[in-house]
Amino acid sequence: MSRPRLHYRAWTGPDEVYSSWADDPHDLKPSDIDRLLEVSRRWTFDAVYNRALRLLEKQALSPGMRLFYGLHFGLDRDKWVKSSIHELVRTLRPLTSAEVARLGYMVAFKVLAAQDWVRTHRISRLRNADQTGCCGKCQSNHLRPALSQIVRSLTLPLPPVVPVDEQLEWLQKEMQVYAPEIAEGTRAACREQWPSMPCLKNWLCWDGAEAEHINKTLTEVQSLSV
């Protein structure tokens, strides 16, 4: 009985094989892509690395994990690191234990410290009457009685079901629930819409001290290795 003939073919390198993956047939999890990124970067398989990175970009990643990948693999600063820091700090959404483990305690501490600063800053601004952006009548008759509830809304994490780009709209609805008497004020602006978007941004110091502190945190985080 004759032996079966063996057919040999030339070796095809990993760059040629894995860089040609199709999107649909390969349902890879982030943990699988992790390994591909690590190995391809170590052995400088550029095509594999770029392919794995494109797959990673299509994953539904949390801001904590986007921050990890951005720092660990040195990915685009604005797309991966800056946007993640801004989202985590501004929405006050907490890091999970798994995200803390991946980021390391120093990076996680920087993020948590920035969130605590933002939370404290918002409270202090609301307690300062001349920074609420409203007239004296609204402050004394309507804002003060509801202040504890308003502060609570501005210092709680943004609910997971609310998209990040709708944070101000969500806060606006929260304020209308907790201080509905404002709409009965004598000023037309109060009756039409309270609080206004400029008023909310003023309370949060959205484009001022809050943004400056987030950028400071971004610089500190980028100086740490993950």
Sequence and secondary structure as in RCSB ss.txt:
>XXXX:A:sequence
MSRPRLHYRAWTGPDEVYSSWADDPHDLKPSDIDRLLEVSRRWTFDAVYNRALRLLEKQALSPGMRLFYGLHFGL
DRDKWVKSSIHELVRTLRPLTSAEVARLGYMVAFKVLAAQDWVRTHRISRLRNADQTGCCGKCQSNHLRPALSQI
VRSLTLPLPPVVPVDEQLEWLQKEMQVYAPEIAEGTRAACREQWPSMPCLKNWLCWDGAEAEHINKTLTEVQSLS
V
>XXXX:A:secstr
             HHHHHTT  SSS    HHHHHHHHHHHHHTT HHHHHHHHHHHHTS   HHHHHHHHHHTT 
 IIIIIIHHHHHHHHH     HHHHHHH HHHHHHHHHHHHHHHHHHHHHHHSGGGS S HHHIIIIITTTHHHH
HHHHHS   TTS GGGHHHHHHHHHHHH GGGGGSSSHHHHH SS HHHHHHHHTTTTHHHHHHHHHHHHHHTS 
 
